[in-house]
Amino acid sequence: MITSDSDTEGILKELGEGDLVRLAQGQRHRLVGLDSWGVLAEIWQHTDPSHPSDEEDIVRVQDDFGK
């Protein structure tokens, strides 16, 4: 996983089984596959009921897959 506070990618941090990642609202992040498979569970916490988040608010800084 790579995180950054700017448009410049940060340092790659390898995660292990059971690792927990917490991202701040708006924090740039990128998951990088280093092996042949992986499982990821994503849980969103909505803190403002009047402005729920969905995938429409994603800003793709770099998009290798045309999403």
BAVO-263207 format. One record per residue (C-alpha): residue number from 0; x, y, z. Coordinates in pm, 1 decimal, decimal comma. Example, Ala and Ser with C-alpha at 12.3 -4.5 7.8 and 13.67 -1.06 7.14 Angstrom:
# BAVO-263207
+-----+----------+----------+----------+
! seq !        x !        y !        z !
+-----+----------+----------+----------+
!   0 !   1230,0 !   -450,0 !    780,0 !
!   1 !   1367,0 !   -106,0 !    714,0 !
+-----+----------+----------+----------+
END
This chain:
# BAVO-263207
+-----+----------+----------+----------+
! seq !        x !        y !        z !
+-----+----------+----------+----------+
!   0 !      0,0 !      0,0 !      0,0 !
!   1 !    116,0 !    349,6 !    -78,8 !
!   2 !    -21,0 !    662,0 !     89,3 !
!   3 !     56,0 !   1027,2 !     27,5 !
!   4 !    -53,2 !   1373,1 !    133,0 !
!   5 !     23,7 !   1508,1 !   -216,9 !
!   6 !     15,1 !   1387,0 !   -578,5 !
!   7 !    361,9 !   1234,9 !   -532,6 !
!   8 !    349,9 !    865,3 !   -439,4 !
!   9 !    488,7 !    779,3 !    -98,8 !
!  10 !    688,0 !    473,5 !      7,0 !
!  11 !    545,4 !    123,6 !    -48,7 !
!  12 !    442,1 !    -41,2 !    279,4 !
!  13 !    391,1 !   -417,9 !    267,1 !
!  14 !     88,0 !   -535,7 !    460,6 !
!  15 !     36,7 !   -876,2 !    615,1 !
!  16 !   -264,9 !  -1089,6 !    694,6 !
!  17 !   -490,7 !   -917,7 !    947,0 !
!  18 !   -330,5 !   -574,1 !    908,6 !
!  19 !   -568,0 !   -282,3 !    953,9 !
!  20 !   -538,9 !     38,4 !    754,3 !
!  21 !   -710,7 !    362,2 !    850,7 !
!  22 !   -719,9 !    643,6 !    599,9 !
!  23 !   -812,1 !   1002,0 !    672,9 !
!  24 !  -1084,7 !   1160,0 !    462,6 !
!  25 !   -925,4 !   1274,1 !    137,9 !
!  26 !   -598,2 !   1088,4 !    198,1 !
!  27 !   -445,7 !    960,6 !   -125,6 !
!  28 !   -385,2 !    587,0 !   -132,0 !
!  29 !   -301,1 !    306,9 !   -370,7 !
!  30 !   -312,2 !    -68,7 !   -326,8 !
!  31 !    -37,4 !   -253,3 !   -511,8 !
!  32 !    -57,5 !   -628,7 !   -574,9 !
!  33 !    276,3 !   -795,5 !   -502,7 !
!  34 !    164,6 !  -1158,5 !   -519,9 !
!  35 !    -62,4 !  -1375,6 !   -728,6 !
!  36 !   -376,4 !  -1316,5 !   -519,4 !
!  37 !   -518,4 !  -1122,2 !   -228,8 !
!  38 !   -835,8 !  -1051,3 !    -36,1 !
!  39 !   -940,0 !   -703,9 !     69,5 !
!  40 !  -1234,0 !   -598,4 !    283,8 !
!  41 !  -1330,2 !   -232,8 !    266,7 !
!  42 !  -1550,5 !    -73,2 !    532,0 !
!  43 !  -1663,9 !    286,6 !    497,7 !
!  44 !  -1760,5 !    488,7 !    800,6 !
!  45 !  -2007,0 !    765,3 !    720,4 !
!  46 !  -1958,7 !   1041,6 !    972,6 !
!  47 !  -2199,0 !   1295,5 !    823,6 !
!  48 !  -2550,0 !   1152,0 !    764,6 !
!  49 !  -2650,3 !   1455,2 !    555,9 !
!  50 !  -2359,8 !   1399,0 !    312,6 !
!  51 !  -2311,7 !   1023,6 !    269,7 !
!  52 !  -2010,9 !    911,8 !     70,5 !
!  53 !  -2024,0 !    684,6 !   -232,4 !
!  54 !  -1788,6 !    605,8 !   -520,5 !
!  55 !  -1901,6 !    922,3 !   -700,9 !
!  56 !  -1671,8 !   1128,5 !   -477,3 !
!  57 !  -1354,1 !    941,7 !   -577,8 !
!  58 !  -1086,5 !   1148,4 !   -750,3 !
!  59 !   -846,1 !    924,4 !   -942,3 !
!  60 !   -500,3 !   1082,5 !   -937,1 !
!  61 !   -355,3 !    792,5 !  -1139,3 !
!  62 !   -569,3 !    530,9 !  -1314,4 !
!  63 !   -390,1 !    238,1 !  -1474,4 !
!  64 !   -713,7 !     51,6 !  -1550,3 !
!  65 !   -940,1 !    316,9 !  -1705,6 !
!  66 !  -1195,2 !    331,0 !  -1423,2 !
+-----+----------+----------+----------+
END
